[in-house]
Amino acid sequence: FADDVDTFDPIHWDLLTGPMAHWRKIMAVNVEGVLHGMRAVAPYMKEQGQGKIINQSSVGSYMNGGAYGTSKLAVISITRAFAVELSPYGVNVNAIAPGIIASEAVTNRGARSQNELEAYLASYEERIPWGRVGQPKDLTGCVLWLASDASDYVTGQTISVDGGWIPDLILGDFSRCIVLVRECNLNAVLAR
């Protein structure tokens, strides 16, 4: 069972002024939708003594994504919690965290013109080490592997499928911190 529940609307929810109805909508679709799907299939998987549940999170869960990022982080937490709960019954629960994927949800978002869409996608291509946004087919291999016997000992994990975007963000920030620490240490040594 692989869920694909997702809403972006509105992706940037403001803590001080964002309507609670928008927050509830995002949580209802992105979090409760995953829970309902899992609750629908888990009893059958438990009864047969095996199964694979693959949830869809997002790399937005690793960034400041407001309501959207919070909802996708909740999917990661749900994945981990139910992986532990369902493991004794032979059921694996994992998640994928897609990066920017040129899917209908992304390309139709905001009813952009073709030029606006190309500029939007290009702005991400510059930040992705792989040099391009993902295509729906880029998710297929990961989902097929998680659904296969080859991943039987993998549970409670979230795999980013993002062309290296998140590791680059994290390592980029980490590298800048190392440079700052080295500069601070060098300045301290020179001051002596």
PyRosetta script that sets phi, psi and omega in degrees:
from pyrosetta import init, pose_from_sequence

init()
pose = pose_from_sequence("FADDVDTFDPIHWDLLTGPMAHWRKIMAVNVEGVLHGMRAVAPYMKEQGQGKIINQSSVGSYMNGGAYGTSKLAVISITRAFAVELSPYGVNVNAIAPGIIASEAVTNRGARSQNELEAYLASYEERIPWGRVGQPKDLTGCVLWLASDASDYVTGQTISVDGGWIPDLILGDFSRCIVLVRECNLNAVLAR")
pose.set_psi(1, 120.9)
pose.set_omega(1, 176.3)
pose.set_phi(2, -121.1)
pose.set_psi(2, 119.3)
pose.set_omega(2, 179.0)
pose.set_phi(3, -87.2)
pose.set_psi(3, 155.0)
pose.set_omega(3, 175.7)
pose.set_phi(4, -143.8)
pose.set_psi(4, 61.5)
pose.set_omega(4, 177.5)
pose.set_phi(5, -102.2)
pose.set_psi(5, 134.2)
pose.set_omega(5, -175.0)
pose.set_phi(6, -166.5)
pose.set_psi(6, 136.8)
pose.set_omega(6, 168.0)
pose.set_phi(7, -138.6)
pose.set_psi(7, 139.3)
pose.set_omega(7, 177.6)
pose.set_phi(8, -99.2)
pose.set_psi(8, -8.7)
pose.set_omega(8, -162.7)
pose.set_phi(9, -87.5)
pose.set_psi(9, 116.0)
pose.set_omega(9, -17.2)
pose.set_phi(10, -88.8)
pose.set_psi(10, 139.9)
pose.set_omega(10, -174.9)
pose.set_phi(11, -68.1)
pose.set_psi(11, -34.7)
pose.set_omega(11, -179.9)
pose.set_phi(12, -106.4)
pose.set_psi(12, 94.2)
pose.set_omega(12, -179.2)
pose.set_phi(13, -96.2)
pose.set_psi(13, 127.5)
pose.set_omega(13, -176.4)
pose.set_phi(14, -87.8)
pose.set_psi(14, 126.1)
pose.set_omega(14, -178.3)
pose.set_phi(15, -57.8)
pose.set_psi(15, -41.7)
pose.set_omega(15, -174.4)
pose.set_phi(16, -79.6)
pose.set_psi(16, -32.7)
pose.set_omega(16, -173.7)
pose.set_phi(17, -125.6)
pose.set_psi(17, -6.6)
pose.set_omega(17, -177.2)
pose.set_phi(18, -64.7)
pose.set_psi(18, 131.1)
pose.set_omega(18, 179.7)
pose.set_phi(19, -64.3)
pose.set_psi(19, 134.7)
pose.set_omega(19, -179.8)
pose.set_phi(20, -62.5)
pose.set_psi(20, -26.8)
pose.set_omega(20, 177.5)
pose.set_phi(21, -61.7)
pose.set_psi(21, -37.7)
pose.set_omega(21, 177.5)
pose.set_phi(22, -67.9)
pose.set_psi(22, -42.9)
pose.set_omega(22, 177.7)
pose.set_phi(23, -58.0)
pose.set_psi(23, -48.8)
pose.set_omega(23, -178.6)
pose.set_phi(24, -62.4)
pose.set_psi(24, -37.5)
pose.set_omega(24, 178.9)
pose.set_phi(25, -62.7)
pose.set_psi(25, -46.6)
pose.set_omega(25, -179.4)
pose.set_phi(26, -62.9)
pose.set_psi(26, -44.3)
pose.set_omega(26, 179.5)
pose.set_phi(27, -66.6)
pose.set_psi(27, -39.3)
pose.set_omega(27, -179.6)
pose.set_phi(28, -62.6)
pose.set_psi(28, -44.1)
pose.set_omega(28, -178.4)
pose.set_phi(29, -76.0)
pose.set_psi(29, -54.1)
pose.set_omega(29, -170.6)
pose.set_phi(30, -77.4)
pose.set_psi(30, -29.4)
pose.set_omega(30, -178.3)
pose.set_phi(31, -104.5)
pose.set_psi(31, -56.8)
pose.set_omega(31, -178.2)
pose.set_phi(32, -66.3)
pose.set_psi(32, -31.9)
pose.set_omega(32, 176.2)
pose.set_phi(33, -60.0)
pose.set_psi(33, -42.7)
pose.set_omega(33, 177.2)
pose.set_phi(34, -64.5)
pose.set_psi(34, -44.9)
pose.set_omega(34, 179.5)
pose.set_phi(35, -60.7)
pose.set_psi(35, -44.9)
pose.set_omega(35, -179.8)
pose.set_phi(36, -62.1)
pose.set_psi(36, -42.4)
pose.set_omega(36, 177.7)
pose.set_phi(37, -61.1)
pose.set_psi(37, -45.7)
pose.set_omega(37, -179.9)
pose.set_phi(38, -64.4)
pose.set_psi(38, -42.0)
pose.set_omega(38, -179.5)
pose.set_phi(39, -66.4)
pose.set_psi(39, -27.9)
pose.set_omega(39, 179.3)
pose.set_phi(40, -72.9)
pose.set_psi(40, -37.3)
pose.set_omega(40, -174.7)
pose.set_phi(41, -98.3)
pose.set_psi(41, -26.2)
pose.set_omega(41, -174.4)
pose.set_phi(42, -57.7)
pose.set_psi(42, -41.7)
pose.set_omega(42, 179.9)
pose.set_phi(43, -59.8)
pose.set_psi(43, -38.5)
pose.set_omega(43, 179.3)
pose.set_phi(44, -69.0)
pose.set_psi(44, -40.8)
pose.set_omega(44, 178.3)
pose.set_phi(45, -66.0)
pose.set_psi(45, -41.1)
pose.set_omega(45, 178.6)
pose.set_phi(46, -61.4)
pose.set_psi(46, -43.9)
pose.set_omega(46, -179.3)
pose.set_phi(47, -63.6)
pose.set_psi(47, -38.8)
pose.set_omega(47, -179.6)
pose.set_phi(48, -84.6)
pose.set_psi(48, -8.4)
pose.set_omega(48, 176.0)
pose.set_phi(49, 78.8)
pose.set_psi(49, 18.3)
pose.set_omega(49, 177.6)
pose.set_phi(50, -168.0)
pose.set_psi(50, 159.7)
pose.set_omega(50, 176.4)
pose.set_phi(51, 166.0)
pose.set_psi(51, 163.1)
pose.set_omega(51, 179.6)
pose.set_phi(52, -132.4)
pose.set_psi(52, 123.0)
pose.set_omega(52, 174.8)
pose.set_phi(53, -114.3)
pose.set_psi(53, 127.8)
pose.set_omega(53, -179.7)
pose.set_phi(54, -124.1)
pose.set_psi(54, 111.4)
pose.set_omega(54, 179.9)
pose.set_phi(55, -92.5)
pose.set_psi(55, 157.6)
pose.set_omega(55, 177.0)
pose.set_phi(56, -110.1)
pose.set_psi(56, 113.0)
pose.set_omega(56, 172.4)
pose.set_phi(57, -98.0)
pose.set_psi(57, -141.4)
pose.set_omega(57, 179.4)
pose.set_phi(58, -169.0)
pose.set_psi(58, 153.3)
pose.set_omega(58, 172.2)
pose.set_phi(59, -65.0)
pose.set_psi(59, -16.0)
pose.set_omega(59, 174.8)
pose.set_phi(60, -60.1)
pose.set_psi(60, -19.5)
pose.set_omega(60, 178.3)
pose.set_phi(61, -70.8)
pose.set_psi(61, -18.8)
pose.set_omega(61, -178.8)
pose.set_phi(62, -95.3)
pose.set_psi(62, -3.1)
pose.set_omega(62, -175.7)
pose.set_phi(63, -120.5)
pose.set_psi(63, 178.4)
pose.set_omega(63, 173.4)
pose.set_phi(64, -77.2)
pose.set_psi(64, 91.8)
pose.set_omega(64, -176.4)
pose.set_phi(65, -112.7)
pose.set_psi(65, 16.1)
pose.set_omega(65, 179.5)
pose.set_phi(66, 55.4)
pose.set_psi(66, -134.2)
pose.set_omega(66, -178.0)
pose.set_phi(67, -65.2)
pose.set_psi(67, -41.2)
pose.set_omega(67, -179.3)
pose.set_phi(68, -61.8)
pose.set_psi(68, -51.9)
pose.set_omega(68, 179.8)
pose.set_phi(69, -60.5)
pose.set_psi(69, -39.8)
pose.set_omega(69, 178.1)
pose.set_phi(70, -62.8)
pose.set_psi(70, -42.5)
pose.set_omega(70, -179.4)
pose.set_phi(71, -65.5)
pose.set_psi(71, -38.6)
pose.set_omega(71, -178.9)
pose.set_phi(72, -75.2)
pose.set_psi(72, -29.0)
pose.set_omega(72, 172.5)
pose.set_phi(73, -67.7)
pose.set_psi(73, -36.3)
pose.set_omega(73, 175.9)
pose.set_phi(74, -62.2)
pose.set_psi(74, -36.5)
pose.set_omega(74, 177.7)
pose.set_phi(75, -62.5)
pose.set_psi(75, -39.6)
pose.set_omega(75, 177.2)
pose.set_phi(76, -62.9)
pose.set_psi(76, -44.0)
pose.set_omega(76, 179.8)
pose.set_phi(77, -64.7)
pose.set_psi(77, -43.3)
pose.set_omega(77, 177.2)
pose.set_phi(78, -60.8)
pose.set_psi(78, -43.0)
pose.set_omega(78, 179.7)
pose.set_phi(79, -58.2)
pose.set_psi(79, -47.4)
pose.set_omega(79, -179.9)
pose.set_phi(80, -64.6)
pose.set_psi(80, -45.2)
pose.set_omega(80, -177.3)
pose.set_phi(81, -63.1)
pose.set_psi(81, -46.0)
pose.set_omega(81, -177.0)
pose.set_phi(82, -78.6)
pose.set_psi(82, -20.3)
pose.set_omega(82, 171.9)
pose.set_phi(83, -62.4)
pose.set_psi(83, -43.2)
pose.set_omega(83, 178.5)
pose.set_phi(84, -66.4)
pose.set_psi(84, -44.3)
pose.set_omega(84, -177.6)
pose.set_phi(85, -65.9)
pose.set_psi(85, -37.7)
pose.set_omega(85, -174.1)
pose.set_phi(86, -95.6)
pose.set_psi(86, -11.1)
pose.set_omega(86, 179.9)
pose.set_phi(87, -55.4)
pose.set_psi(87, -41.9)
pose.set_omega(87, -180.0)
pose.set_phi(88, -60.4)
pose.set_psi(88, -16.1)
pose.set_omega(88, -179.0)
pose.set_phi(89, -102.8)
pose.set_psi(89, 10.2)
pose.set_omega(89, 178.3)
pose.set_phi(90, 77.5)
pose.set_psi(90, 21.0)
pose.set_omega(90, -178.7)
pose.set_phi(91, -106.9)
pose.set_psi(91, 123.2)
pose.set_omega(91, 176.2)
pose.set_phi(92, -91.8)
pose.set_psi(92, 138.1)
pose.set_omega(92, 176.1)
pose.set_phi(93, -127.9)
pose.set_psi(93, 116.3)
pose.set_omega(93, 179.4)
pose.set_phi(94, -134.6)
pose.set_psi(94, 175.0)
pose.set_omega(94, 178.5)
pose.set_phi(95, -142.0)
pose.set_psi(95, 156.2)
pose.set_omega(95, 168.6)
pose.set_phi(96, -111.7)
pose.set_psi(96, 150.6)
pose.set_omega(96, 177.1)
pose.set_phi(97, -125.0)
pose.set_psi(97, 87.2)
pose.set_omega(97, -179.7)
pose.set_phi(98, -65.5)
pose.set_psi(98, 147.9)
pose.set_omega(98, 170.0)
pose.set_phi(99, -85.0)
pose.set_psi(99, -146.7)
pose.set_omega(99, 177.0)
pose.set_phi(100, -74.9)
pose.set_psi(100, 115.3)
pose.set_omega(100, 179.8)
pose.set_phi(101, -115.7)
pose.set_psi(101, 130.3)
pose.set_omega(101, -179.0)
pose.set_phi(102, -76.9)
pose.set_psi(102, 63.9)
pose.set_omega(102, 178.8)
pose.set_phi(103, -94.3)
pose.set_psi(103, 173.7)
pose.set_omega(103, 177.5)
pose.set_phi(104, -59.3)
pose.set_psi(104, -36.5)
pose.set_omega(104, -179.0)
pose.set_phi(105, -61.6)
pose.set_psi(105, -36.9)
pose.set_omega(105, -179.8)
pose.set_phi(106, -82.1)
pose.set_psi(106, -45.0)
pose.set_omega(106, -175.3)
pose.set_phi(107, -72.3)
pose.set_psi(107, -25.6)
pose.set_omega(107, 179.0)
pose.set_phi(108, -93.6)
pose.set_psi(108, -8.1)
pose.set_omega(108, -175.8)
pose.set_phi(109, -63.8)
pose.set_psi(109, 123.7)
pose.set_omega(109, 176.2)
pose.set_phi(110, 78.8)
pose.set_psi(110, 9.9)
pose.set_omega(110, 178.1)
pose.set_phi(111, 46.5)
pose.set_psi(111, 56.0)
pose.set_omega(111, -178.3)
pose.set_phi(112, -76.1)
pose.set_psi(112, 153.9)
pose.set_omega(112, 169.4)
pose.set_phi(113, -74.3)
pose.set_psi(113, 166.3)
pose.set_omega(113, 179.7)
pose.set_phi(114, -59.3)
pose.set_psi(114, -41.3)
pose.set_omega(114, 179.1)
pose.set_phi(115, -64.6)
pose.set_psi(115, -42.2)
pose.set_omega(115, 178.6)
pose.set_phi(116, -64.1)
pose.set_psi(116, -41.7)
pose.set_omega(116, 178.9)
pose.set_phi(117, -62.6)
pose.set_psi(117, -46.0)
pose.set_omega(117, 179.4)
pose.set_phi(118, -61.7)
pose.set_psi(118, -41.3)
pose.set_omega(118, 178.4)
pose.set_phi(119, -66.2)
pose.set_psi(119, -41.1)
pose.set_omega(119, 178.2)
pose.set_phi(120, -60.2)
pose.set_psi(120, -50.7)
pose.set_omega(120, -179.6)
pose.set_phi(121, -65.7)
pose.set_psi(121, -38.5)
pose.set_omega(121, 178.7)
pose.set_phi(122, -62.7)
pose.set_psi(122, -34.3)
pose.set_omega(122, 179.7)
pose.set_phi(123, -64.1)
pose.set_psi(123, -29.5)
pose.set_omega(123, 176.4)
pose.set_phi(124, -83.0)
pose.set_psi(124, -37.6)
pose.set_omega(124, -179.3)
pose.set_phi(125, -55.7)
pose.set_psi(125, -34.9)
pose.set_omega(125, 179.8)
pose.set_phi(126, -65.7)
pose.set_psi(126, -26.3)
pose.set_omega(126, -175.5)
pose.set_phi(127, -98.3)
pose.set_psi(127, -8.3)
pose.set_omega(127, -176.4)
pose.set_phi(128, -98.6)
pose.set_psi(128, 120.5)
pose.set_omega(128, -178.6)
pose.set_phi(129, -53.5)
pose.set_psi(129, -32.6)
pose.set_omega(129, -180.0)
pose.set_phi(130, -69.8)
pose.set_psi(130, -15.8)
pose.set_omega(130, 173.8)
pose.set_phi(131, 84.2)
pose.set_psi(131, 11.7)
pose.set_omega(131, 179.0)
pose.set_phi(132, -156.8)
pose.set_psi(132, 159.7)
pose.set_omega(132, 172.0)
pose.set_phi(133, -79.1)
pose.set_psi(133, 157.9)
pose.set_omega(133, -179.5)
pose.set_phi(134, -76.1)
pose.set_psi(134, 159.2)
pose.set_omega(134, 174.4)
pose.set_phi(135, -111.4)
pose.set_psi(135, 155.5)
pose.set_omega(135, 179.1)
pose.set_phi(136, -51.0)
pose.set_psi(136, -35.9)
pose.set_omega(136, -179.5)
pose.set_phi(137, -64.5)
pose.set_psi(137, -21.2)
pose.set_omega(137, 179.7)
pose.set_phi(138, -67.5)
pose.set_psi(138, -21.3)
pose.set_omega(138, 178.8)
pose.set_phi(139, -83.6)
pose.set_psi(139, -22.1)
pose.set_omega(139, -171.5)
pose.set_phi(140, -57.9)
pose.set_psi(140, -48.3)
pose.set_omega(140, -176.7)
pose.set_phi(141, -60.0)
pose.set_psi(141, -43.2)
pose.set_omega(141, -179.5)
pose.set_phi(142, -65.6)
pose.set_psi(142, -44.7)
pose.set_omega(142, 179.7)
pose.set_phi(143, -64.9)
pose.set_psi(143, -43.4)
pose.set_omega(143, 178.6)
pose.set_phi(144, -61.5)
pose.set_psi(144, -41.0)
pose.set_omega(144, 178.1)
pose.set_phi(145, -64.1)
pose.set_psi(145, -46.4)
pose.set_omega(145, 179.7)
pose.set_phi(146, -63.2)
pose.set_psi(146, -29.6)
pose.set_omega(146, 179.2)
pose.set_phi(147, -82.6)
pose.set_psi(147, -11.2)
pose.set_omega(147, -174.7)
pose.set_phi(148, -92.9)
pose.set_psi(148, 169.0)
pose.set_omega(148, 175.9)
pose.set_phi(149, -64.8)
pose.set_psi(149, -21.1)
pose.set_omega(149, -178.7)
pose.set_phi(150, -63.9)
pose.set_psi(150, -19.5)
pose.set_omega(150, -179.0)
pose.set_phi(151, -108.5)
pose.set_psi(151, 22.3)
pose.set_omega(151, -175.9)
pose.set_phi(152, -58.3)
pose.set_psi(152, -28.2)
pose.set_omega(152, -177.8)
pose.set_phi(153, -98.9)
pose.set_psi(153, 13.9)
pose.set_omega(153, -180.0)
pose.set_phi(154, -111.3)
pose.set_psi(154, 119.0)
pose.set_omega(154, 176.5)
pose.set_phi(155, -152.1)
pose.set_psi(155, 148.6)
pose.set_omega(155, -179.4)
pose.set_phi(156, 78.3)
pose.set_psi(156, 15.2)
pose.set_omega(156, -175.2)
pose.set_phi(157, -105.2)
pose.set_psi(157, 152.5)
pose.set_omega(157, 172.2)
pose.set_phi(158, -121.8)
pose.set_psi(158, 123.5)
pose.set_omega(158, -178.1)
pose.set_phi(159, -107.3)
pose.set_psi(159, 121.8)
pose.set_omega(159, 176.7)
pose.set_phi(160, -78.9)
pose.set_psi(160, 130.5)
pose.set_omega(160, 176.1)
pose.set_phi(161, -119.4)
pose.set_psi(161, 86.8)
pose.set_omega(161, -165.9)
pose.set_phi(162, -142.6)
pose.set_psi(162, 15.1)
pose.set_omega(162, 179.0)
pose.set_phi(163, 65.3)
pose.set_psi(163, 19.9)
pose.set_omega(163, 178.8)
pose.set_phi(164, 88.0)
pose.set_psi(164, 10.1)
pose.set_omega(164, -175.2)
pose.set_phi(165, -62.9)
pose.set_psi(165, -51.4)
pose.set_omega(165, -177.0)
pose.set_phi(166, -68.6)
pose.set_psi(166, -46.4)
pose.set_omega(166, 176.8)
pose.set_phi(167, -58.0)
pose.set_psi(167, -36.3)
pose.set_omega(167, 178.8)
pose.set_phi(168, -66.4)
pose.set_psi(168, -40.5)
pose.set_omega(168, 177.2)
pose.set_phi(169, -61.8)
pose.set_psi(169, -47.7)
pose.set_omega(169, -177.3)
pose.set_phi(170, -67.2)
pose.set_psi(170, -50.0)
pose.set_omega(170, -179.1)
pose.set_phi(171, -67.1)
pose.set_psi(171, -34.7)
pose.set_omega(171, 176.5)
pose.set_phi(172, -60.5)
pose.set_psi(172, -47.1)
pose.set_omega(172, 177.5)
pose.set_phi(173, -64.2)
pose.set_psi(173, -41.5)
pose.set_omega(173, -179.9)
pose.set_phi(174, -63.0)
pose.set_psi(174, -43.7)
pose.set_omega(174, 179.2)
pose.set_phi(175, -61.8)
pose.set_psi(175, -41.1)
pose.set_omega(175, 178.3)
pose.set_phi(176, -63.8)
pose.set_psi(176, -36.6)
pose.set_omega(176, 178.0)
pose.set_phi(177, -64.8)
pose.set_psi(177, -42.5)
pose.set_omega(177, 179.3)
pose.set_phi(178, -61.9)
pose.set_psi(178, -43.1)
pose.set_omega(178, 178.8)
pose.set_phi(179, -61.2)
pose.set_psi(179, -43.3)
pose.set_omega(179, 179.6)
pose.set_phi(180, -64.0)
pose.set_psi(180, -41.9)
pose.set_omega(180, 178.3)
pose.set_phi(181, -62.9)
pose.set_psi(181, -44.2)
pose.set_omega(181, 179.3)
pose.set_phi(182, -61.6)
pose.set_psi(182, -43.1)
pose.set_omega(182, 179.1)
pose.set_phi(183, -63.1)
pose.set_psi(183, -41.5)
pose.set_omega(183, 178.9)
pose.set_phi(184, -63.6)
pose.set_psi(184, -44.0)
pose.set_omega(184, 179.5)
pose.set_phi(185, -65.1)
pose.set_psi(185, -40.9)
pose.set_omega(185, 178.6)
pose.set_phi(186, -63.2)
pose.set_psi(186, -44.3)
pose.set_omega(186, 178.5)
pose.set_phi(187, -62.8)
pose.set_psi(187, -38.1)
pose.set_omega(187, 178.8)
pose.set_phi(188, -66.1)
pose.set_psi(188, -40.7)
pose.set_omega(188, 179.1)
pose.set_phi(189, -66.1)
pose.set_psi(189, -43.5)
pose.set_omega(189, -179.2)
pose.set_phi(190, -66.2)
pose.set_psi(190, -29.7)
pose.set_omega(190, -178.9)
pose.set_phi(191, -72.8)
pose.set_psi(191, -17.7)
pose.set_omega(191, -177.9)
pose.set_phi(192, -73.3)
pose.dump_pdb("model.pdb")
